[in-house]
């Protein structure tokens, strides 16, 4: 399991960074297709 290998704190931090980056990129999306792809990335970080 990733948690045992990397630690809970690192996994949680990675989720927060990925979600925040995905949110920022969603705000910069210029088309519906980009927005959908970026929302998928954001959703994958949300769990």
VOVEXDO-9621 format. One record per residue (C-alpha): x, y, z; residue in three letters. Coordinates in steps of 0.05 Angstrom, whole numbers, padded with zeros to 5 digits, always signed. Each point is the difference from the previous one (the first is absolute). Layout:
BEGIN
{{X Y Z} ala}
...
//
This chain:
BEGIN
{{+00000 +00000 +00000} unk}
{{+00024 +00070 -00016} unk}
{{-00014 +00025 +00071} unk}
{{+00048 -00049 +00031} unk}
{{+00053 +00016 -00051} unk}
{{-00004 +00076 -00002} unk}
{{-00037 +00019 +00064} unk}
{{-00068 +00030 +00013} unk}
{{+00025 +00071 +00001} unk}
{{+00033 -00004 -00068} unk}
{{-00060 -00033 -00033} unk}
{{-00047 +00052 +00030} unk}
{{+00046 +00057 -00024} unk}
{{+00003 -00030 -00070} unk}
{{-00077 -00003 -00002} unk}
{{-00005 +00073 +00022} unk}
{{+00051 +00024 -00051} unk}
{{-00032 -00039 -00057} unk}
{{-00069 +00025 +00018} unk}
{{+00023 +00072 +00006} unk}
{{+00039 -00003 -00065} unk}
{{-00060 -00031 -00035} unk}
{{-00045 +00055 +00027} unk}
{{+00047 +00054 -00024} unk}
{{+00005 -00031 -00069} unk}
{{-00076 -00006 -00004} unk}
{{-00004 +00075 +00009} unk}
{{+00047 +00008 -00059} unk}
{{-00035 -00048 -00047} unk}
{{-00018 +00030 -00067} unk}
{{-00047 -00054 -00026} unk}
{{-00050 -00049 +00026} unk}
{{+00045 -00058 -00019} unk}
{{+00057 +00027 +00041} unk}
{{-00046 +00013 +00059} unk}
{{-00026 -00072 -00002} unk}
{{+00071 -00029 -00001} unk}
{{+00023 +00046 +00056} unk}
{{-00062 -00016 +00042} unk}
{{+00017 -00074 -00007} unk}
{{+00070 +00015 +00027} unk}
{{-00031 +00041 +00057} unk}
{{-00050 -00055 +00015} unk}
{{+00054 -00053 +00003} unk}
{{+00035 +00039 +00054} unk}
{{-00065 +00009 +00039} unk}
{{-00007 -00075 +00010} unk}
//
